[in-house]
Every structure is written in C-alpha cells, then in structure tokens.
C-alpha cells in the first residue's frame, strides 16, 4: 500500500469538499491528512469517517495568511519527515498556485487538474483533459517520490461509502521560512456563495441577458436551489458581470453536478470551461445553438419567461 498525504484546504476551519472526494478514491492505502491551521471538530470527524488515519494541523510563524512560499516550505519539511509516496490536493486557486512550487522543492513529478485516477498496486494513473477538453490523456508519474497530484473539484464526486479510520488529530510545528513576499490581508468578496470552481450547481447567463440588472432573475433561481451564478465571456465583455464570474477557456473551469446555461450559445471557448459538468441544461431561443449539442436537457424559448417559471416550480418542489 502507498503512503498518501491529502492536503486539506480549509475555509473558516471547514474542509473543502474536494478533500473528501480524494479520500474516497484513495481508500485502501495508508492515508493521512494535513492542513495549515485549525480544522473544526465536525470536519475532523468527517475526515476520519472517510479514511484519514491521522490529521496533522500545521501551525507556526508566517502561516497565519496564505502564501505559496510559506505553504510550500511548511509542507516540504513535514513531507520529508513523514516519507509520503503521494501528496494530493484539490485543484483550487491556491492548490494550483503552490503545489507546483512544492513539487519543485523535491524535483518531483506533478500531475495537475486530473479529473480521475486509479492505483494499480502502488502505481498511479490519472486522467487529464487536454486541448480544452477535446481529448483525455493518461498521466503517469516517474522519477523520485513523492509525487504530487491536484484533483479538479467535483470531478470525482463524494464517496459512495464510508471507510472509517482512527482520525487522530495533532498540532504539528511548522514554519513558513524566509518569505520574500508577505500577504498582509485577504479581503473577502461581497458574495457568500461557494466559488464557481467548487460549486455543485451553477446557473450561468450569456449575452442574451441584455444587461447586468437582468442577472437578478438568475440570482433568484440560484438562491432557491443553492447554486452559484456564472457568466459567459460575451456577458463579461459586455459589462453584465465581473470577470470573477466568467466560465470558459479564459475564465474558470468548472465541473458541477448541474449546469444551467441561460442564453448562452455554446461557443467552444465556453464549452471548454464546463463540458465536464455531469448534467447540462440549456435554455436558448435558437434551436440550432451549439450548446444544445452538449446539453442533456434543452429548452427552446425565452429565458426571461422560462427562468421565472423554473424558479417558481423549484420553490413549490422544495417548499420555499
């Protein structure tokens, strides 16, 4: 069995769901979890439920705020001391930022943004989309261990069954080292909704939204079904939504369970960012829009009539 470390990214001491996705996939191996800073008791119990034998909370000078230098330095020392074969993280903004740096410290292989993987004994084989998702590559890692892998959030799905382990939690000393840049403050965005890259349900609007004010009808639907609102590049370029909401090749790559595309034609650049969604619903007045070729369900019609009807129907179904 391989000795595996899963890095648990946290927000307000709660572990992000991609950590549990990874734990479900690596069960059967010796698995530990490490975080920078504290993890609340509920998350610790969940980590143990899904197979974490040990939960290491790394704390020390310079680790109060995220920095790629500091996180990589702290984990480097810990990984060297423990001797892991594989180190996993979610392919989140910070995971994609500091994990290649961490792999560089070891001069080791790094497989980024994989959407699936399996072990043949102790040998890793991953699946990674290439060329805007047009093809899938099999990724193997060679050379000295440890190997580093980041996994796209929502790609694996939550574990279907539990694999309880001890979940022994400890506080471990670590240090950020000599930082060349220090982050003084992280300012939270106005929205409290889950980031697009981690959202399980996304409602996106395109150029057909006509203006920024009309995104209110998408926000209303999103509030009812617990979704995050996104936008196409055309909507962003038209000033209807900020770039932080953009889904696509030059925006964010997402993989939700449900993606509702409202007034989005389905240009290849947009499809590149959401084609791995598990269920795609398209609403468009043009029956020949490319989005329908990728959609599991399509509605030909005016989004300004259909979306409010959907919102009301969801309210009825959910008792809201």
RODO-2510 file (C-alpha; in nm, 4 decimals, decimal comma):
residues 320
     n   res          X          Y          Z
     1     x     0,0000     0,0000     0,0000
     2     x     0,1166     0,3507    -0,0798
     3     x     0,1636     0,6068     0,1941
     4     x    -0,0533     0,9028     0,0941
     5     x    -0,0978     1,2565     0,2234
     6     x    -0,4050     1,4603     0,1312
     7     x    -0,3712     1,8350     0,1836
     8     x    -0,6973     1,9698     0,3226
     9     x    -0,7654     2,3279     0,2225
    10     x    -0,9927     2,4988     0,4737
    11     x    -1,2255     2,7966     0,4873
    12     x    -1,3274     2,9180     0,8328
    13     x    -1,1774     2,5924     0,9696
    14     x    -1,4084     2,3817     0,7500
    15     x    -1,2531     2,1424     0,4993
    16     x    -1,3389     2,1947     0,1346
    17     x    -1,5385     1,9062    -0,0214
    18     x    -1,2708     1,8090    -0,2748
    19     x    -1,0710     1,6651     0,0165
    20     x    -1,3458     1,4100     0,0834
    21     x    -1,3633     1,3286    -0,2886
    22     x    -0,9929     1,2421    -0,2854
    23     x    -1,0219     1,0388     0,0358
    24     x    -1,2963     0,8285    -0,1204
    25     x    -1,0716     0,7482    -0,4153
    26     x    -0,7577     0,6546    -0,2193
    27     x    -0,9194     0,4241     0,0355
    28     x    -0,7273     0,1027     0,0822
    29     x    -0,3980     0,2880     0,1243
    30     x    -0,2338     0,4415     0,4304
    31     x    -0,3833     0,7911     0,4245
    32     x    -0,3084     1,0980     0,6354
    33     x    -0,4497     1,4483     0,6063
    34     x    -0,2621     1,7726     0,6653
    35     x    -0,3894     2,1290     0,6854
    36     x    -0,2344     2,4651     0,7505
    37     x    -0,4052     2,5903     1,0655
    38     x    -0,7045     2,4572     1,2566
    39     x    -0,9855     2,2266     1,1436
    40     x    -1,3145     2,2283     1,3322
    41     x    -1,4334     1,9156     1,5168
    42     x    -1,7115     1,8409     1,2682
    43     x    -1,4673     1,8371     0,9760
    44     x    -1,2231     1,6223     1,1731
    45     x    -1,4989     1,3674     1,2337
    46     x    -1,5836     1,3659     0,8621
    47     x    -1,2191     1,3168     0,7654
    48     x    -1,1960     1,0179     0,9976
    49     x    -1,5222     0,8799     0,8578
    50     x    -1,3781     0,8820     0,5062
    51     x    -1,0459     0,7219     0,5895
    52     x    -0,7984     0,9678     0,7445
    53     x    -0,5764     0,7750     0,9850
    54     x    -0,4018     1,0884     1,1121
    55     x    -0,4949     1,4557     1,0837
    56     x    -0,1986     1,6932     1,1092
    57     x    -0,2688     2,0614     1,1697
    58     x     0,0465     2,2518     1,0806
    59     x     0,0967     2,5752     1,2710
    60     x     0,3822     2,8191     1,3025
    61     x     0,5296     3,1584     1,2259
    62     x     0,4297     3,3082     0,8924
    63     x     0,1441     3,0646     0,8293
    64     x    -0,1370     3,2889     0,9526
    65     x    -0,2084     3,4045     0,5953
    66     x    -0,1819     3,2057     0,2754
    67     x     0,1337     3,2439     0,0715
    68     x     0,2666     2,9998    -0,1891
    69     x     0,6186     3,0292    -0,0490
    70     x     0,5113     2,9733     0,3106
    71     x     0,2752     2,6834     0,2463
    72     x     0,5245     2,5052     0,0206
    73     x     0,8049     2,5474     0,2738
    74     x     0,5933     2,4235     0,5654
    75     x     0,4677     2,1166     0,3804
    76     x     0,8154     2,0367     0,2424
    77     x     0,9581     1,9873     0,5894
    78     x     0,6590     1,7854     0,7037
    79     x     0,6571     1,5568     0,3966
    80     x     1,0327     1,4936     0,4275
    81     x     0,9885     1,3907     0,7903
    82     x     0,6954     1,1559     0,7201
    83     x     0,8131     0,9978     0,3934
    84     x     0,4954     1,0005     0,1838
    85     x     0,4748     0,8394    -0,1605
    86     x     0,1936     1,0585    -0,2964
    87     x     0,0640     1,4007    -0,1972
    88     x    -0,2802     1,5134    -0,3169
    89     x    -0,4639     1,8452    -0,3138
    90     x    -0,7685     1,9965    -0,4760
    91     x    -0,7034     2,1892    -0,7969
    92     x    -0,8353     2,5045    -0,6323
    93     x    -0,6894     2,8510    -0,6825
    94     x    -0,4375     2,8008    -0,4029
    95     x    -0,3740     2,4336    -0,4844
    96     x    -0,2834     2,5183    -0,8429
    97     x    -0,0738     2,8065    -0,7128
    98     x     0,1556     2,6427    -0,4586
    99     x     0,1563     2,2697    -0,5403
   100     x     0,3879     2,3016    -0,8446
   101     x     0,6262     2,5026    -0,6221
   102     x     0,6080     2,2264    -0,3603
   103     x     0,6826     1,9604    -0,6235
   104     x     0,9735     2,1737    -0,7414
   105     x     1,1286     2,1581    -0,3939
   106     x     1,1522     1,7802    -0,4394
   107     x     1,2367     1,7911    -0,8110
   108     x     0,9394     1,5563    -0,8407
   109     x     0,6576     1,4931    -1,0859
   110     x     0,3302     1,6873    -1,0563
   111     x     0,0036     1,5928    -1,2287
   112     x    -0,2254     1,8968    -1,2310
   113     x    -0,6044     1,9203    -1,2567
   114     x    -0,6759     1,5495    -1,3040
   115     x    -1,0421     1,4511    -1,3290
   116     x    -0,9989     1,0835    -1,2385
   117     x    -0,7283     0,8439    -1,1251
   118     x    -0,6697     0,4924    -1,0065
   119     x    -0,3980     0,2834    -0,8480
   120     x    -0,2596    -0,0415    -0,9858
   121     x    -0,0941    -0,1601    -0,6702
   122     x     0,1144     0,1418    -0,5707
   123     x     0,1317     0,2830    -0,9247
   124     x    -0,0729     0,5925    -1,0069
   125     x    -0,2521     0,6519    -1,3377
   126     x    -0,4542     0,9700    -1,3822
   127     x    -0,6851     1,1198    -1,6436
   128     x    -0,6315     1,4802    -1,7502
   129     x    -0,8322     1,6787    -2,0104
   130     x    -0,6241     1,8419    -2,2850
   131     x    -0,6948     2,0860    -2,5688
   132     x    -0,9947     2,2464    -2,3953
   133     x    -1,1344     1,9061    -2,3033
   134     x    -1,1375     1,7693    -2,6594
   135     x    -0,9286     1,4690    -2,5539
   136     x    -0,8288     1,2894    -2,2355
   137     x    -0,4681     1,1969    -2,1590
   138     x    -0,3478     0,9182    -1,9344
   139     x    -0,0962     1,0629    -1,6899
   140     x     0,1727     0,8589    -1,5180
   141     x     0,4486     0,9830    -1,2894
   142     x     0,8083     0,8682    -1,2957
   143     x     1,1272     0,9567    -1,1132
   144     x     1,1870     1,0023    -0,7419
   145     x     0,8969     1,0105    -0,4979
   146     x     0,6958     1,1756    -0,3561
   147     x     0,4623     1,2520    -0,6456
   148     x     0,2188     1,5438    -0,6381
   149     x    -0,1347     1,5478    -0,7797
   150     x    -0,4084     1,8120    -0,7848
   151     x    -0,7673     1,6987    -0,8479
   152     x    -1,0408     1,9092    -1,0079
   153     x    -1,3201     1,9819    -0,7542
   154     x    -1,6482     1,7932    -0,8173
   155     x    -1,4827     1,5664    -1,0751
   156     x    -1,4729     1,2535    -0,8589
   157     x    -1,7954     1,3003    -0,6650
   158     x    -1,8412     1,2387    -0,2953
   159     x    -1,7528     0,8890    -0,1679
   160     x    -2,0353     0,6392    -0,2058
   161     x    -1,9388     0,4573     0,1117
   162     x    -1,7527     0,5309     0,4311
   163     x    -1,4166     0,3790     0,5248
   164     x    -1,3672     0,4814     0,8892
   165     x    -1,0176     0,5282     1,0268
   166     x    -0,8714     0,6497     1,3544
   167     x    -0,8596     1,0189     1,2618
   168     x    -0,6013     1,1013     1,5279
   169     x    -0,5659     1,4813     1,5288
   170     x    -0,2417     1,6526     1,6277
   171     x    -0,0966     2,0023     1,6171
   172     x     0,2402     1,9985     1,4385
   173     x     0,5028     2,2706     1,4422
   174     x     0,5949     2,4157     1,1044
   175     x     0,7439     2,7324     0,9656
   176     x     0,6911     2,9409     0,6545
   177     x     1,0632     3,0030     0,6250
   178     x     1,2168     3,3262     0,4976
   179     x     0,9346     3,4805     0,2923
   180     x     1,0171     3,7186     0,0090
   181     x     0,6572     3,8439    -0,0039
   182     x     0,4090     3,8705     0,2812
   183     x     0,0312     3,8852     0,2448
   184     x    -0,0933     4,1387     0,4964
   185     x    -0,4681     4,0977     0,4434
   186     x    -0,7194     3,8940     0,2449
   187     x    -1,0386     4,0883     0,1709
   188     x    -1,3462     3,8708     0,1344
   189     x    -1,5760     3,9235    -0,1632
   190     x    -1,9250     4,0547    -0,1125
   191     x    -2,0862     3,7223    -0,2073
   192     x    -2,1118     3,4437     0,0491
   193     x    -2,1830     3,1831    -0,2170
   194     x    -1,9463     2,8989    -0,2981
   195     x    -1,6777     2,9805    -0,5542
   196     x    -1,7607     2,8729    -0,9092
   197     x    -1,4791     2,6167    -0,9220
   198     x    -1,6222     2,4371    -0,6173
   199     x    -1,9961     2,4865    -0,6737
   200     x    -2,2144     2,1778    -0,7122
   201     x    -2,4831     2,3706    -0,9037
   202     x    -2,4187     2,6635    -1,1384
   203     x    -2,6623     2,8916    -1,3210
   204     x    -2,4881     3,0907    -1,5971
   205     x    -2,6044     3,3747    -1,8173
   206     x    -2,4851     3,4847    -2,1595
   207     x    -2,5107     3,7866    -2,3843
   208     x    -2,8866     3,7292    -2,4097
   209     x    -2,9200     3,8571    -2,0508
   210     x    -2,9054     4,2057    -2,2147
   211     x    -2,7786     4,3901    -1,9064
   212     x    -2,6380     4,3426    -1,5572
   213     x    -2,9711     4,4093    -1,3870
   214     x    -3,1311     4,1092    -1,5559
   215     x    -2,8915     3,8763    -1,3741
   216     x    -3,1291     3,9246    -1,0806
   217     x    -3,3544     3,6514    -1,2196
   218     x    -3,0591     3,4096    -1,2245
   219     x    -2,9659     3,5100    -0,8700
   220     x    -3,3206     3,4368    -0,7577
   221     x    -3,3118     3,0900    -0,9136
   222     x    -2,9666     3,0290    -0,7642
   223     x    -3,0871     3,1268    -0,4157
   224     x    -3,3716     2,8750    -0,4379
   225     x    -3,1617     2,5765    -0,5494
   226     x    -2,8383     2,6635    -0,3678
   227     x    -2,6414     2,7472    -0,6798
   228     x    -2,3643     2,9891    -0,7733
   229     x    -2,4140     3,2283    -1,0658
   230     x    -2,1699     3,2348    -1,3564
   231     x    -2,1447     3,4111    -1,6904
   232     x    -2,0111     3,3593    -2,0403
   233     x    -1,7259     3,5661    -2,1799
   234     x    -1,9738     3,7529    -2,4005
   235     x    -2,1670     3,8635    -2,0922
   236     x    -1,8483     3,9648    -1,9126
   237     x    -1,7107     4,1548    -2,2130
   238     x    -2,0450     4,3362    -2,2424
   239     x    -2,0127     4,4537    -1,8817
   240     x    -2,3020     4,2465    -1,7494
   241     x    -2,0886     4,0532    -1,4961
   242     x    -1,7389     4,0730    -1,3436
   243     x    -1,4568     3,8515    -1,4697
   244     x    -1,4680     3,6526    -1,1455
   245     x    -1,7968     3,5055    -1,2710
   246     x    -1,6641     3,4016    -1,6121
   247     x    -1,6804     3,0357    -1,7084
   248     x    -1,4742     2,9222    -2,0057
   249     x    -1,1312     2,8901    -2,1547
   250     x    -1,0250     3,2377    -2,0398
   251     x    -1,2291     3,2179    -1,7202
   252     x    -1,2847     2,9387    -1,4709
   253     x    -1,3070     2,5681    -1,5411
   254     x    -1,5967     2,4121    -1,3521
   255     x    -1,7346     2,0624    -1,3059
   256     x    -2,0667     2,0872    -1,1186
   257     x    -2,3330     1,8199    -1,0886
   258     x    -2,5776     2,0557    -1,2606
   259     x    -2,5014     2,3395    -1,5028
   260     x    -2,7899     2,5568    -1,6262
   261     x    -2,6887     2,7694    -1,9268
   262     x    -2,9279     3,0596    -1,9868
   263     x    -2,8963     3,2479    -2,3144
   264     x    -2,5521     3,1015    -2,3873
   265     x    -2,4895     2,9972    -2,7473
   266     x    -2,2190     2,7448    -2,6595
   267     x    -1,9023     2,8733    -2,8243
   268     x    -1,6121     2,6304    -2,7977
   269     x    -1,4353     2,8631    -2,5514
   270     x    -1,7306     2,8397    -2,3130
   271     x    -1,7712     2,4646    -2,3546
   272     x    -1,4038     2,4241    -2,2637
   273     x    -1,4812     2,5512    -1,9152
   274     x    -1,7921     2,3456    -1,8360
   275     x    -1,8072     2,0390    -2,0614
   276     x    -1,7231     1,8062    -1,7692
   277     x    -2,0445     1,9088    -1,5891
   278     x    -2,2430     1,5976    -1,5044
   279     x    -2,5819     1,7319    -1,6203
   280     x    -2,6169     2,0302    -1,8561
   281     x    -2,9447     2,2147    -1,9087
   282     x    -2,9591     2,4734    -2,1892
   283     x    -3,2173     2,7489    -2,2389
   284     x    -3,1949     2,9351    -2,5694
   285     x    -3,4284     3,0814    -2,8308
   286     x    -3,2142     2,9405    -3,1137
   287     x    -3,2839     2,5673    -3,1652
   288     x    -2,9583     2,5384    -3,3601
   289     x    -2,7386     2,6862    -3,0845
   290     x    -2,4233     2,4721    -3,0344
   291     x    -2,4971     2,4435    -2,6612
   292     x    -2,7790     2,2005    -2,7379
   293     x    -2,5318     1,9503    -2,8853
   294     x    -2,3709     1,9192    -2,5403
   295     x    -2,6822     1,9591    -2,3256
   296     x    -2,8541     1,6678    -2,1540
   297     x    -3,1763     1,8703    -2,1486
   298     x    -3,2691     2,1605    -2,3742
   299     x    -3,5449     2,4194    -2,3614
   300     x    -3,6059     2,6300    -2,6718
   301     x    -3,7608     2,9535    -2,5560
   302     x    -3,7240     3,2955    -2,3971
   303     x    -3,5130     3,2722    -2,0815
   304     x    -3,6998     3,5701    -1,9314
   305     x    -4,0160     3,3590    -1,9333
   306     x    -3,8647     3,0183    -1,8611
   307     x    -3,6276     3,1009    -1,5744
   308     x    -3,9016     3,2584    -1,3529
   309     x    -4,1192     2,9531    -1,4217
   310     x    -3,8335     2,7247    -1,3191
   311     x    -3,7748     2,9318    -1,0059
   312     x    -4,1403     2,9055    -0,9035
   313     x    -4,1505     2,5323    -0,9749
   314     x    -3,8388     2,4744    -0,7648
   315     x    -3,9942     2,6779    -0,4845
   316     x    -4,3009     2,4542    -0,4980
   317     x    -4,0936     2,1351    -0,5023
   318     x    -3,8635     2,2494    -0,2231
   319     x    -4,1401     2,4054    -0,0142
   320     x    -3,9862     2,7521    -0,0196
***
